[in-house]
Amino acid sequence: KRSDLVRRHGVLLLANACLEKAMQSFRLEAQPSLLQKASGFLNKTSAGAYEWLGSNIFEHKPGQDPELTARPGPGAMDRQAQALSRGTRDQLYLCLRLALAQEITHGRETVPLLLDDPLVNFDDERLTAALGMLMEMAKERQLLLLTCHCPQYDLARDMGECNLLELI
């Protein structure tokens, strides 16, 4: 009887692992285009440190807001936004805003995008990656980046054409 229970336990563990893998594939394929775009932005702004931004939208209970998660790489466990560093959380939410701006204007005239010091908590590597991505976006839409950090402007200017307007 014990060996039968051990065998059944093994089968159930295997079935659970298979179902978990299937659910993970489903989430990757079925997540809304907003989260797919935000995932791409997160991958770029984190210089590949995070490859996926997701949500428990398929599992959350009615009346509760879905939670956001980020995954560092294949096979890694999802990390809830609350457990991430301040800089990484800022990246995650910046990526969501950028994806939302693209989603809202998809197929329509683009509108200017105003960002107020969104890069303040980024380390140097991620700041460079994020500014590079923003410079790419600025080719398609007007982008107004407000900051009190002169090195951010200097870095952006080194990456391409941008204008500095000092507000006093």
Beta strands, then each sheet from edge to edge (+ up, - down):
strand 1: 52-55
strand 2: 68-71
strand 3: 79-80
strand 4: 113-116
strand 5: 143-146
sheet 1: 1+ 2- 3+
sheet 2: 4+ 5+
end
